[in-house]
């Protein structure tokens, strides 16, 4: 198992947060401001709300992609991951 990390600037357009490899990945996300997560079609009306400075964990299945989007402006989201390979 490997540990990785990243900081992603999320905008008002769906922004790629992570692409899982064939084994998937466990992610911990912590946004500086409220944002929404989901698939490539995520929007503020259909995404899962992540509140400001609250850590959230999610498993991203093999080959899946996770996106984020903001209602307005931008935010930095901190991503910590454990890769199952």
C-alpha positions in Angstrom: 0.0 0.0 0.0 1.3 3.4 -0.9 0.3 6.8 0.5 -0.1 9.9 -1.8 -1.2 13.4 -1.4 -2.3 16.3 -3.5 -3.8 19.8 -3.4 -6.4 20.6 -6.1 -7.9 23.9 -7.0 -11.6 23.3 -7.6 -13.5 25.8 -9.7 -17.1 26.3 -11.0 -16.5 23.6 -13.6 -16.2 19.9 -12.7 -12.5 19.5 -11.6 -10.8 16.1 -11.5 -9.8 15.2 -8.0 -8.6 11.7 -8.5 -8.5 8.8 -11.0 -8.2 5.4 -9.2 -6.1 2.6 -10.7 -7.2 -1.0 -11.1 -7.1 -1.5 -7.4 -9.1 1.6 -6.3 -8.1 4.1 -3.6 -9.2 5.4 -0.2 -9.3 9.2 -0.2 -9.6 11.7 2.6 -10.7 15.1 1.4 -10.7 18.4 3.2 -11.8 21.5 1.3 -11.0 25.1 2.4 -14.5 26.1 1.4 -17.8 24.3 0.8 -17.9 22.3 -2.5 -19.6 19.3 -4.1 -18.2 16.0 -5.2 -19.5 13.4 -7.7 -18.8 12.0 -11.2 -17.8 14.0 -14.3 -21.3 15.5 -14.5 -21.2 16.9 -10.9 -23.0 20.2 -10.2 -24.1 22.2 -7.2 -27.6 20.7 -7.7 -26.7 17.0 -7.9 -23.3 16.6 -6.1 -22.6 15.5 -2.5 -21.9 18.6 -0.3 -18.6 18.8 1.5 -18.5 21.5 4.1 -15.7 23.9 4.8 -12.7 22.4 6.7 -14.5 19.1 7.4 -12.6 15.9 6.5 -14.4 13.3 4.5 -13.3 9.8 3.4 -14.5 7.9 0.4 -13.4 4.8 -1.5 -13.0 5.4 -5.2 -13.4 2.1 -7.1 -11.1 0.7 -9.7 -10.9 2.9 -12.7 -13.4 5.4 -11.3 -12.9 9.2 -11.3 -13.9 11.7 -8.6 -14.7 15.3 -9.4 -15.4 18.4 -7.4 -17.2 21.7 -8.2 -17.8 25.1 -6.5 -20.9 27.2 -6.6 -18.7 30.3 -7.2 -15.1 31.1 -7.0 -12.4 28.5 -6.2 -11.2 26.5 -3.3 -8.3 24.3 -2.5 -9.1 20.8 -1.5 -6.5 18.7 0.3 -6.4 15.1 -0.8 -4.7 12.2 1.1 -4.9 8.8 -0.4 -3.9 5.2 0.2 -3.4 3.3 -2.9 -4.1 -0.4 -2.7 -1.4 -1.5 -5.1 
